[in-house]
Amino acid sequence: MKARVHVMLKDGVLDPQGEAVRHALGSLGFSGVQGVRQGKVIELDLAEGTDEATVKEMCEKLLANTVIESYSVEM
C-alpha cells in the first residue's frame, strides 16, 4: 500500500526557494510567471492495513512542520 503526502508552506509564509525559481524563470524568458510556491512530495510504502489516521500522525510528528506548513494525504 502506498501513501503520498504533499507538503506546502502555508499562505503568508515567505518562500525564498519559490521566489528564486520565479526569478530564474524570468531570467530564462518566461515572463508570465507571477509567483511560485515550492513544496515537497513524500511517498510512503506502507504495510497493508495502515490507515490514513496513522499517516496523518506521521505528518504531525515528523513529515510536516505544522506551524508553517500544511499537508494533504493520498492513500
Backbone as CSV, one residue per row, in Angstrom:
resi,resn,N_x,N_y,N_z,CA_x,CA_y,CA_z,C_x,C_y,C_z
1,MET,0.852,-1.169,0.000,0.000,0.000,0.000,0.898,1.232,0.000
2,LYS,0.521,2.212,-0.778,1.305,3.440,-0.867,0.479,4.632,-0.393
3,ALA,1.170,5.588,0.160,0.560,6.865,0.521,1.462,7.955,-0.036
4,ARG,0.846,9.036,-0.451,1.588,10.197,-0.947,1.178,11.390,-0.088
5,VAL,2.180,12.075,0.465,1.950,13.240,1.308,2.478,14.464,0.562
6,HIS,1.626,15.461,0.385,2.010,16.730,-0.238,2.166,17.758,0.882
7,VAL,3.339,18.374,0.963,3.619,19.361,1.999,3.925,20.697,1.322
8,MET,3.234,21.745,1.741,3.433,23.091,1.188,3.511,24.095,2.331
9,LEU,4.254,25.165,2.095,4.251,26.255,3.064,2.859,26.883,3.113
10,LYS,2.438,27.285,4.289,1.140,27.938,4.437,1.156,29.299,3.756
11,ASP,-0.032,29.762,3.346,-0.143,31.104,2.778,0.379,32.112,3.794
12,GLY,1.099,33.097,3.302,1.645,34.134,4.169,3.054,33.852,4.666
13,VAL,3.508,32.606,4.522,4.874,32.263,4.915,5.781,32.514,3.709
14,LEU,6.858,33.257,3.919,7.780,33.550,2.827,8.378,32.264,2.269
15,ASP,8.519,32.217,0.943,9.051,31.043,0.260,10.258,31.464,-0.584
16,PRO,11.452,31.550,0.022,12.610,32.009,-0.729,12.981,31.099,-1.897
17,GLN,12.773,29.788,-1.764,13.054,28.885,-2.880,12.097,29.158,-4.033
18,GLY,10.842,29.331,-3.728,9.860,29.639,-4.761,10.181,30.943,-5.464
19,GLU,10.605,31.950,-4.696,10.956,33.237,-5.286,12.192,33.118,-6.172
20,ALA,13.161,32.302,-5.762,14.356,32.085,-6.578,13.991,31.401,-7.896
21,VAL,13.071,30.446,-7.844,12.619,29.767,-9.066,11.890,30.754,-9.971
22,ARG,11.018,31.586,-9.391,10.300,32.584,-10.184,11.278,33.531,-10.879
23,HIS,12.265,33.976,-10.141,13.265,34.884,-10.709,14.049,34.193,-11.826
24,ALA,14.460,32.956,-11.602,15.222,32.216,-12.612,14.391,32.000,-13.880
25,LEU,13.114,31.682,-13.716,12.247,31.512,-14.884,12.147,32.816,-15.673
26,GLY,12.035,33.943,-14.964,12.004,35.240,-15.634,13.292,35.500,-16.403
27,SER,14.412,35.134,-15.810,15.712,35.314,-16.469,15.835,34.452,-17.725
28,LEU,15.117,33.344,-17.744,15.142,32.455,-18.908,14.119,32.844,-19.964
29,GLY,13.411,33.946,-19.728,12.466,34.438,-20.722,11.020,34.055,-20.491
30,PHE,10.722,33.394,-19.391,9.342,33.017,-19.073,8.712,34.138,-18.256
31,SER,8.253,35.175,-18.942,7.805,36.390,-18.272,6.413,36.287,-17.650
32,GLY,5.660,35.258,-17.958,4.293,35.159,-17.464,4.157,34.591,-16.065
33,VAL,5.240,34.203,-15.429,5.159,33.582,-14.097,5.134,34.678,-13.038
34,GLN,4.023,34.789,-12.341,3.860,35.846,-11.343,4.204,35.388,-9.929
35,GLY,4.177,34.097,-9.694,4.506,33.596,-8.367,4.769,32.106,-8.409
36,VAL,5.620,31.643,-7.510,5.939,30.219,-7.390,5.948,29.855,-5.919
37,ARG,5.287,28.765,-5.581,5.362,28.196,-4.233,5.944,26.801,-4.409
38,GLN,6.989,26.491,-3.679,7.636,25.198,-3.805,7.296,24.350,-2.588
39,GLY,7.060,23.078,-2.825,6.746,22.161,-1.737,7.501,20.864,-1.914
40,LYS,6.997,19.830,-1.260,7.625,18.522,-1.393,6.557,17.447,-1.405
41,VAL,6.889,16.334,-2.029,6.020,15.166,-2.063,6.794,14.023,-1.417
42,ILE,6.163,13.363,-0.478,6.778,12.231,0.214,5.940,10.995,-0.088
43,GLU,6.570,9.974,-0.672,5.869,8.724,-0.947,6.252,7.697,0.109
44,LEU,5.249,7.091,0.696,5.458,6.089,1.737,4.973,4.738,1.232
45,ASP,5.781,3.715,1.407,5.385,2.344,1.107,4.997,1.710,2.435
46,LEU,3.720,1.449,2.625,3.184,1.060,3.926,2.733,-0.394,3.956
47,ALA,2.735,-0.961,5.144,2.184,-2.300,5.338,0.676,-2.258,5.128
48,GLU,0.130,-3.332,4.587,-1.320,-3.421,4.410,-2.010,-3.177,5.743
49,GLY,-3.103,-2.449,5.673,-3.866,-2.172,6.878,-3.500,-0.858,7.554
50,THR,-2.432,-0.208,7.101,-2.088,1.098,7.666,-3.144,2.102,7.224
51,ASP,-3.731,2.804,8.158,-4.824,3.708,7.802,-4.347,5.150,7.653
52,GLU,-5.224,5.970,7.104,-4.905,7.379,6.858,-4.617,8.122,8.155
53,ALA,-5.298,7.760,9.216,-5.068,8.416,10.507,-3.624,8.221,10.965
54,THR,-3.055,7.062,10.712,-1.662,6.797,11.076,-0.723,7.667,10.255
55,VAL,-1.012,7.810,8.955,-0.184,8.660,8.092,-0.276,10.116,8.553
56,LYS,-1.467,10.565,8.921,-1.615,11.936,9.423,-0.818,12.133,10.714
57,GLU,-0.790,11.123,11.559,0.012,11.206,12.781,1.500,11.332,12.440
58,MET,1.946,10.605,11.397,3.336,10.722,10.933,3.628,12.150,10.486
59,CYS,2.674,12.743,9.781,2.838,14.122,9.312,2.947,15.086,10.481
60,GLU,2.066,14.923,11.453,2.044,15.824,12.608,3.322,15.720,13.439
61,LYS,3.901,14.517,13.508,5.065,14.308,14.361,6.397,14.511,13.652
62,LEU,6.445,14.327,12.300,7.741,14.371,11.637,7.733,14.986,10.236
63,LEU,6.801,14.577,9.394,6.908,14.891,7.974,6.603,16.347,7.623
64,ALA,5.816,17.018,8.433,5.468,18.420,8.163,5.672,19.247,9.431
65,ASN,6.169,20.446,9.242,6.247,21.403,10.349,4.928,22.167,10.326
66,THR,3.981,21.727,11.121,2.613,22.246,11.028,2.476,23.706,11.468
67,VAL,3.525,24.295,12.012,3.487,25.715,12.345,3.503,26.532,11.054
68,ILE,4.311,26.106,10.069,4.454,26.883,8.836,4.047,26.117,7.576
69,GLU,3.743,24.822,7.709,3.404,24.006,6.538,2.033,23.361,6.703
70,SER,1.383,23.174,5.562,0.149,22.376,5.527,0.460,21.118,4.730
71,TYR,-0.389,20.114,4.876,-0.151,18.861,4.153,-1.484,18.241,3.759
72,SER,-1.413,17.382,2.749,-2.561,16.568,2.366,-2.056,15.158,2.117
73,VAL,-2.941,14.180,2.303,-2.573,12.774,2.195,-3.421,12.113,1.113
74,GLU,-2.767,11.357,0.245,-3.446,10.494,-0.738,-3.102,9.068,-0.399
75,MET,-4.097,8.243,-0.251,-3.848,6.818,0.029,-4.023,6.021,-1.254
